[in-house]
Amino acid sequence: MAEGVALVARISVRLTPRAGRSAIDGWDGDVLRARVAAPPVDGKANDALLRLLAKALGVAPSRVTLVSGAQSRVKIVEVDGMTADVVRRALDAIA
């Protein structure tokens, strides 16, 4: 990798809040489907999603950020330090 080139994966996630349990349900085309037990109040569902993704990918929660869609079911999430292909393979393995 060339010096100064940052690895950042950007993925679309369709989130279902207030689920019975938090889980990653797999891919629907290019959109990851996930659910969290947290309600969509005060950003709790978004925070739960970021923690779920960080745990599934084995990265620090600070490396997973919500880029857009805070008020929407479909969100754009960035994972710092990974490529989109690596993220997809890692999430395929657990979904």
VOKE-165409 format. One record per residue (C-alpha): x, y, z; residue in three letters. Coordinates in nm, 2 decimals. Layout:
<<X,Y,Z>,'ALA'>
...
! end
This chain:
<<0.00,0.00,0.00>,'MET'>
<<0.13,0.34,-0.09>,'ALA'>
<<0.21,0.58,0.20>,'GLU'>
<<-0.06,0.83,0.26>,'GLY'>
<<-0.34,0.61,0.11>,'VAL'>
<<-0.62,0.55,0.36>,'ALA'>
<<-0.83,0.24,0.36>,'LEU'>
<<-1.20,0.32,0.42>,'VAL'>
<<-1.49,0.09,0.33>,'ALA'>
<<-1.83,0.25,0.27>,'ARG'>
<<-2.13,0.02,0.30>,'ILE'>
<<-2.51,0.07,0.29>,'SER'>
<<-2.70,-0.09,0.57>,'VAL'>
<<-3.08,-0.13,0.61>,'ARG'>
<<-3.15,-0.13,0.98>,'LEU'>
<<-3.45,-0.27,1.16>,'THR'>
<<-3.47,-0.13,1.52>,'PRO'>
<<-3.66,-0.29,1.81>,'ARG'>
<<-3.58,-0.64,1.69>,'ALA'>
<<-3.60,-0.93,1.93>,'GLY'>
<<-3.22,-0.95,1.92>,'ARG'>
<<-2.93,-0.77,1.75>,'SER'>
<<-2.80,-0.96,1.44>,'ALA'>
<<-2.66,-0.92,1.09>,'ILE'>
<<-2.90,-1.09,0.85>,'ASP'>
<<-2.68,-1.08,0.53>,'GLY'>
<<-2.67,-0.90,0.21>,'TRP'>
<<-2.96,-0.79,-0.02>,'ASP'>
<<-2.77,-0.70,-0.33>,'GLY'>
<<-2.53,-0.43,-0.22>,'ASP'>
<<-2.72,-0.35,0.10>,'VAL'>
<<-2.64,-0.52,0.43>,'LEU'>
<<-2.95,-0.61,0.64>,'ARG'>
<<-2.91,-0.57,1.01>,'ALA'>
<<-3.14,-0.55,1.32>,'ARG'>
<<-3.08,-0.42,1.67>,'VAL'>
<<-3.29,-0.45,1.98>,'ALA'>
<<-3.25,-0.08,2.06>,'ALA'>
<<-3.53,0.16,1.98>,'PRO'>
<<-3.48,0.44,1.72>,'PRO'>
<<-3.48,0.71,1.99>,'VAL'>
<<-3.20,0.95,2.06>,'ASP'>
<<-2.96,0.77,1.83>,'GLY'>
<<-2.97,0.45,2.03>,'LYS'>
<<-3.04,0.22,1.73>,'ALA'>
<<-2.76,0.39,1.54>,'ASN'>
<<-2.51,0.34,1.82>,'ASP'>
<<-2.62,-0.02,1.86>,'ALA'>
<<-2.56,-0.08,1.49>,'LEU'>
<<-2.21,0.07,1.50>,'LEU'>
<<-2.12,-0.15,1.80>,'ARG'>
<<-2.27,-0.46,1.63>,'LEU'>
<<-2.06,-0.39,1.31>,'LEU'>
<<-1.75,-0.32,1.51>,'ALA'>
<<-1.78,-0.65,1.70>,'LYS'>
<<-1.86,-0.85,1.39>,'ALA'>
<<-1.56,-0.71,1.21>,'LEU'>
<<-1.32,-0.73,1.50>,'GLY'>
<<-1.24,-0.36,1.50>,'VAL'>
<<-1.26,-0.08,1.76>,'ALA'>
<<-1.60,0.09,1.77>,'PRO'>
<<-1.42,0.42,1.70>,'SER'>
<<-1.33,0.29,1.35>,'ARG'>
<<-1.70,0.25,1.25>,'VAL'>
<<-1.88,0.57,1.18>,'THR'>
<<-2.23,0.67,1.05>,'LEU'>
<<-2.18,0.89,0.75>,'VAL'>
<<-2.55,0.95,0.65>,'SER'>
<<-2.90,0.82,0.72>,'GLY'>
<<-2.92,0.90,1.09>,'ALA'>
<<-3.30,0.94,1.06>,'GLN'>
<<-3.35,0.68,0.79>,'SER'>
<<-3.37,0.30,0.78>,'ARG'>
<<-3.10,0.29,0.51>,'VAL'>
<<-2.77,0.42,0.64>,'LYS'>
<<-2.42,0.47,0.50>,'ILE'>
<<-2.15,0.34,0.73>,'VAL'>
<<-1.77,0.38,0.70>,'GLU'>
<<-1.52,0.13,0.84>,'VAL'>
<<-1.17,0.28,0.87>,'ASP'>
<<-0.87,0.06,0.79>,'GLY'>
<<-1.06,-0.20,0.57>,'MET'>
<<-1.16,-0.23,0.21>,'THR'>
<<-1.52,-0.29,0.10>,'ALA'>
<<-1.42,-0.64,-0.02>,'ASP'>
<<-1.27,-0.73,0.32>,'VAL'>
<<-1.58,-0.60,0.50>,'VAL'>
<<-1.81,-0.79,0.27>,'ARG'>
<<-1.62,-1.12,0.31>,'ARG'>
<<-1.60,-1.08,0.69>,'ALA'>
<<-1.98,-1.01,0.72>,'LEU'>
<<-2.06,-1.29,0.47>,'ASP'>
<<-1.88,-1.53,0.71>,'ALA'>
<<-2.12,-1.45,1.00>,'ILE'>
<<-2.45,-1.39,0.82>,'ALA'>
! end
